[in-house]
Amino acid sequence: MTALAELGEDTSRTRLVLYSAAGFSPDLRAAEDNGELILVAPTASTTGCGPDPRYQAAGTAVPP
């Protein structure tokens, strides 16, 4: 993101997005809770598992 900022691009709302089918560490989950990054995992339709109630209640489609 620093390279983009040096080119004059506004990166103030840019977030790192991480994808994992194996899950995320507590540190990464804390960083997501602080708005530092976005965590993406397979959806229930691709895994056969139900959605995480935290995200269902929040109205987002991003599972933990």
C-alpha positions in Angstrom: 0.0 0.0 0.0 2.9 2.3 0.6 3.9 2.2 -3.1 0.3 3.3 -4.1 0.4 6.1 -1.5 3.8 7.3 -3.0 2.1 7.5 -6.4 -0.5 9.8 -4.9 -3.3 7.2 -4.5 -5.6 7.6 -1.4 -5.0 4.4 0.6 -6.7 5.6 3.8 -9.5 3.1 3.4 -7.5 0.2 2.0 -7.5 -3.0 3.9 -5.6 -6.2 3.5 -7.9 -9.2 2.7 -6.8 -12.7 3.7 -8.5 -15.9 2.5 -8.2 -19.2 4.3 -10.1 -22.5 4.2 -8.2 -23.6 7.4 -9.2 -20.8 9.7 -7.5 -17.8 11.3 -5.4 -17.2 14.4 -6.8 -15.2 17.3 -4.3 -12.4 16.4 -5.8 -12.1 12.9 -9.3 -12.2 14.3 -8.4 -9.4 16.7 -7.0 -7.4 13.8 -10.2 -7.9 11.9 -12.2 -6.7 14.9 -10.1 -3.6 14.9 -10.8 -2.9 11.3 -7.2 -3.5 10.2 -7.9 -6.3 7.7 -10.7 -8.5 6.3 -10.8 -12.2 6.7 -12.6 -14.4 4.2 -13.4 -18.1 4.5 -15.4 -20.5 2.3 -19.2 -19.9 2.6 -21.6 -22.5 3.9 -22.8 -23.2 0.4 -19.3 -24.5 -0.6 -18.5 -26.3 2.7 -21.9 -27.7 3.8 -21.4 -26.0 7.2 -23.8 -23.4 8.6 -23.0 -19.7 8.9 -21.3 -18.2 11.9 -24.1 -16.5 14.0 -21.9 -13.5 14.7 -21.9 -12.6 11.0 -25.5 -13.6 10.4 -26.6 -11.3 13.2 -24.4 -8.5 11.8 -25.9 -8.8 8.4 -22.7 -9.5 6.6 -21.9 -12.3 4.2 -18.3 -12.8 5.4 -17.9 -15.9 7.5 -15.0 -16.1 10.0 
